């Protein structure tokens, strides 16, 4: 992986982590293909080692959408809007 590309991806991930680790876990889930609500919820619950409530996940997803990191596609799946992050997760 190109060093510049990797540094750009890490900078984006660090920016997301500044909000909280939960945001990073949501982005990570989507990046590795866990892009349905239930899959994201399961991923986040495993990371937090407790059940994540729908209202809690909704808050994380809505904030990430508002900040331009993710989108809800027509097929009901979530996607990453940042091509650097998309490529980062697909190459790791």
C-alpha positions as CSV (number, residue, x, y, z in Angstrom):
1,X,0.0,0.0,0.0
2,X,1.3,3.4,-0.9
3,X,2.6,5.3,2.1
4,X,0.8,8.5,1.2
5,X,-2.5,6.6,0.8
6,X,-2.0,4.8,4.1
7,X,-1.2,8.0,5.9
8,X,-4.3,9.7,4.5
9,X,-6.5,6.7,5.6
10,X,-5.0,6.8,9.1
11,X,-5.6,10.6,9.3
12,X,-9.3,10.0,8.4
13,X,-9.6,7.2,11.0
14,X,-7.9,9.4,13.6
15,X,-10.4,12.2,12.8
16,X,-13.3,9.8,13.3
17,X,-11.8,8.5,16.5
18,X,-11.7,12.0,17.9
19,X,-15.5,11.9,18.1
20,X,-15.4,8.5,19.9
21,X,-14.3,4.9,19.3
22,X,-17.9,3.9,18.6
23,X,-17.9,5.9,15.4
24,X,-14.7,4.2,14.3
25,X,-16.3,0.8,15.0
26,X,-19.3,1.7,12.9
27,X,-17.1,2.8,10.0
28,X,-14.9,-0.3,10.4
29,X,-17.9,-2.5,10.2
30,X,-19.1,-0.9,7.0
31,X,-15.6,-1.0,5.6
32,X,-15.3,-4.7,6.0
33,X,-18.6,-5.5,4.5
34,X,-20.9,-5.5,7.5
35,X,-23.0,-2.9,5.9
36,X,-26.6,-3.8,7.1
37,X,-28.1,-2.4,10.3
38,X,-28.1,-5.8,12.1
39,X,-24.5,-6.5,11.1
40,X,-23.3,-3.1,12.2
41,X,-25.2,-3.5,15.5
42,X,-23.6,-6.9,16.1
43,X,-20.1,-5.7,15.3
44,X,-20.5,-2.7,17.6
45,X,-22.0,-4.9,20.4
46,X,-19.0,-7.2,20.1
47,X,-16.5,-4.3,20.3
48,X,-18.3,-2.8,23.3
49,X,-18.9,-6.2,24.9
50,X,-22.5,-5.3,25.6
51,X,-25.8,-5.0,23.8
52,X,-26.0,-1.8,21.7
53,X,-29.5,-0.4,21.7
54,X,-31.1,0.7,18.4
55,X,-31.4,4.3,19.6
56,X,-27.7,4.3,20.4
57,X,-26.7,2.9,17.0
58,X,-29.1,5.3,15.3
59,X,-27.3,8.2,16.9
60,X,-23.9,7.1,15.7
61,X,-25.1,6.4,12.2
62,X,-27.0,9.7,11.9
63,X,-24.0,11.7,13.1
64,X,-21.7,9.9,10.7
65,X,-24.1,10.6,7.8
66,X,-24.4,14.2,8.9
67,X,-20.6,14.5,8.9
68,X,-20.3,13.0,5.4
69,X,-18.6,9.7,6.3
70,X,-21.4,7.3,5.4
71,X,-24.6,7.0,3.4
72,X,-27.6,4.8,3.3
73,X,-27.9,3.3,-0.1
74,X,-31.2,2.5,-1.9
75,X,-30.7,-1.2,-1.2
76,X,-30.7,-0.6,2.6
77,X,-27.0,-1.1,3.0
78,X,-24.6,1.5,4.3
79,X,-21.6,2.7,2.4
80,X,-18.5,4.7,3.0
81,X,-18.4,8.0,1.2
82,X,-14.6,8.5,1.6
83,X,-12.9,6.6,-1.3
84,X,-9.7,6.5,0.7
85,X,-11.3,4.7,3.6
86,X,-13.2,2.4,1.2
87,X,-9.9,1.4,-0.5
88,X,-8.1,1.1,2.9
89,X,-10.6,-1.4,4.2
90,X,-10.8,-3.3,0.9
91,X,-7.0,-3.7,0.7
92,X,-6.6,-4.8,4.4
